[in-house]
Amino acid sequence: MAKRGVKLDYAYCLEEVIGAQGLSAQDISGLAPQVARAHQRLGEQHQGGELGFMDLPGQSSELLDAILEQAARLSSIADDLVVLGIGGSALGATAVDMALKGALRYAQPAGPEGMRLFVADNSDPRFFGAMLDRVDLERTAFAVISKSGSTAETMSQFLVVKELLERRLGKKEALRRLVFITDPEKGNLRLIAKDEPVAIFGVPPNVGGRYSVLSPVGLLPLACAGHDVQALLEGAAAMAEACKSPELTKNPAYLLAALNVGFYRRGRNILVMMPYATDLFGLAQWFAQLWAESLGKAQALDGSTVNVGQTPVAAMGATDQHSQLQLYMEGPQDKLIMFLTLGNYGRDLSIPDLYPRIDALSYLGGRSLAELVQAEARATTAALASQGRPSYSLRLPGISPEVLGEVIYLLELATVMAGGLLKINPLDQPGVELSKKLSYGLMGRKGFEQEAKQMEALDAGDNYLV
Amino acid sequence: MAKRGVKLDYAYCLEEVIGAQGLSAQDISGLAPQVARAHQRLGEQHQGGELGFMDLPGQSSELLDAILEQAARLSSIADDLVVLGIGGSALGATAVDMALKGALRYAQPAGPEGMRLFVADNSDPRFFGAMLDRVDLERTAFAVISKSGSTAETMSQFLVVKELLERRLGKKEALRRLVFITDPEKGNLRLIAKDEPVAIFGVPPNVGGRYSVLSPVGLLPLACAGHDVQALLEGAAAMAEACKSPELTKNPAYLLAALNVGFYRRGRNILVMMPYATDLFGLAQWFAQLWAESLGKAQALDGSTVNVGQTPVAAMGATDQHSQLQLYMEGPQDKLIMFLTLGNYGRDLSIPDLYPRIDALSYLGGRSLAELVQAEARATTAALASQGRPSYSLRLPGISPEVLGEVIYLLELATVMAGGLLKINPLDQPGVELSKKLSYGLMGRKGFEQEAKQMEALDAGDNYLV
């Protein structure tokens, strides 16, 4: 069992450190029994077969072998993998790939370290068309990821790609370049795979899209991209182990959830995630989906109308010190900030002392870029604290598959705990149906004639155009 | 004079369309006199030499010629341009370059259409180191952008790069690959350029960083990248012309400001910008700085403590329908959404009817990806409206330099108008100083010994680590 490396530092959440805006010892101990109750319910749900994401760190080695084998097959025929998926089918793989290969990963061709991973997470033809331009169809594989097999964006892209591949390479070669990741039994992709031999992986039914990065949804693309998915799972397992305690201040996931909910109840309806590393921006976007879609709910479990939800914001340090920090320092007391800091950046650059006579430059000489960005992170969190602006930091020892596995599991568990504290269901997303149906109506899908009419009635036309 | 193409559709802000959460006719007419007064003050400020961004669309053709000449020189010796700049020195060029060359612009080498533009907007050595790995130093130019010439991140990167270039190519060739964009008279970059011959451009002193994209700060990098900067300015000029009226409902910038402030006063402390195009995500990040740093203020003009500011969130359609939409539909009534829709995506892909017997796919056959994404935008805005969730849309005819110039000017003017309505100064950023000074203290800069001590006192150590 790997040792947990990620730590939660919550000093700047506390009244005794930042003053009246912080939580008191009583506030924290007041949250403890709520957490303990929610912990029990989560345990019951898990035993009842829900919360499948908790089982992912311990997935069977057969499945992992099958994933690695498939990745090896795809790597042998293709340099690039295009993921056709959106939302939970896209964000996790992007987060891990960006973290490990860097924000500029597209600026070099695929190398021996694994396939280049493109993620077609929008139906926008300008973007998707450019993506198809960038790859060599003959040397590209496509992972179609949709649990239902009816996601409009993903399935449209699949239809476009399938025709392109067949025209260029013939049916047999086209099918070799496809892999489906979908429901283990039903849905349109299963239906298609009955007639046409396509490699296929199942997603456990009790693992929702936004909790699926450690299932084949994330693991297959990441294995193709050459990442150590075993290490990713080991990191998740280490964090799962560290998060077994029902005791609030001994369980980083529960504490993180309690801080967020505690501050939300005090009017902080915005939760900023600000990693001090450009390569972690994808992780912040992955978390934004997890937090928003899980907790933004109209109804509580008892059926009452609550309209809760804290709005996640993906920011980036040090960059956003020159963009959002002014607002965070002086604006309304409506935010809580989660910093992600790095103990080790994995590389560094020394700053030479080229202009010893210029004061504003000479202090930098002899230091390094890592020292500078780490000093900035410390200074920014402290500056906010000095103004009574609460924050906490996830201290990451560095960026590695293990660390990412830890962070992913930590945040997933924290999210369902927050759902427990808010007494809502963190696993569904009923609010997105109406927009889908209206869109079906507009696209003329059979059975959605009513929605087409509703759409007409809602359309405001050009009456208020300036 | 180019004709304005961008229109503001505000139907879904109105009580008569979306119900009680909307603004009534009285609400709007109540805002009109405030806008008229602020309009007058803005006019006085402009006449008094402030608000320099308003003069940028009409900049001298000599300056533009000098920029184009410099871009031609750099293009002749380099394939890639790296911008060393952060915040306002980075976001504008990124926004326009990403919009025109696409989110995947790094996935292909520089071509005849212009240099590849890298923007080093973080001091993170992992990111910046990777950037330096990706370029061929001999064929790379560097634009150092800092008004003061003392921005720690930018100047550190400059020192690193200058040494690298000198070692590899010698001093003379190193200097040829540099260009400074800074204060027209003072600052460290001017000082350096006195001794060492480096091409240099000035930024008008009355143009702050976040309003500077149409000055040499944005224009030089964009000209290097092969974009039509003249057309960008013409678009801005067309929008400036359309925004001359003091009448609220005839002036898109003023109306946009009034809607944002009107809803902010009703408790909507979050402003989402959601373009329905991946390539416009950089524009949303540029706007996030403009809005946050301009309006997030502790003090009003009269010295009273107000702590105002609406938090901008950069989202993306259709992608975030599978991420944030659940929260937008069902969460608290604390948001206003600005959609950016496209009349024309510039390219399209037809969806073939490969599986006529599968209902969930066959309706897509014969349609196109542009039709799908446009239907989704309409459906999502309508679905939100049906739940009394206000939004408005900027309707862009397409993505072009002219359109981007229009949008940039529109949003800059709307931001200063919003500052007028909120009675704060939208041009300063006093709140970021403390973090900078604490960071200087940590880095041992002379004269910041006091801050080093303050930093020690603020540091909470490892006392609250889980």
Interface residues (C-beta under 8 A of the other chain):
Chain A: K7 L8 D9 Y10 A11 Y12 L14 V17 I86 G87 G88 A90 L91 G102 A103 L104 Y106 A107 Q108 F118 D121 N122 S123 D124 P125 R126 F127 F128 G129 A130 M131 L132 R134 S148 G149 S150 T151 A152 E153 M155 S156 Q157 L159 V160 K162 E163 N188 L191 I192 G209 T249 K250 N251 P252 L255 N269 I270 Y276 A277 T278 D279 Q285 A288 Q289 A292 E293 L295 G296 K297 A298 Q299 N307 V308 G309 T311 V313 A314 M316 G317 A318 T319 Q321 H322 S323 Q324 L325 Q326 L327 Y328 M329 E330 G331 P332 Q333 D334 K335 Y345 G346 R347 D348 L349 S350 I351 P352 D353 L354 Y355 I358 D359 A360 L361 Y363 L364 G365 R367 S368 L369 A370 E371 L372 V373 A375 E376 R378 A379 T380 A382 A383 L384 A385 S386 Q387 R395 I399 Q429 P430 G431 V432 L434 S435 K436 K437 L438 S439 Y440 G441 L442 M443 G444 R445 K446 G447 Q454 M455 L458 D459 A460 G461 D462 N463 Y464 L465 V466
Chain B: K7 L8 D9 Y10 A11 Y12 L14 V17 I86 G87 G88 A90 L91 G102 A103 L104 Y106 A107 Q108 F118 D121 N122 S123 D124 P125 R126 F127 F128 G129 A130 M131 L132 R134 S148 G149 S150 T151 A152 E153 M155 S156 Q157 L159 V160 K162 E163 N188 L191 I192 G209 T249 K250 N251 P252 L255 N269 I270 Y276 A277 T278 D279 Q285 A288 Q289 A292 E293 L295 G296 K297 A298 Q299 N307 V308 G309 T311 V313 A314 M316 G317 A318 T319 Q321 H322 S323 Q324 L325 Q326 L327 Y328 M329 E330 G331 P332 Q333 D334 K335 Y345 G346 R347 D348 L349 S350 I351 P352 D353 L354 Y355 I358 D359 A360 L361 Y363 L364 G365 R367 S368 L369 A370 E371 L372 V373 A375 E376 R378 A379 T380 A382 A383 L384 A385 S386 Q387 R395 I399 Q429 P430 G431 V432 L434 S435 K436 K437 L438 S439 Y440 G441 L442 M443 G444 R445 K446 G447 Q454 M455 L458 D459 A460 G461 D462 N463 Y464 L465 V466
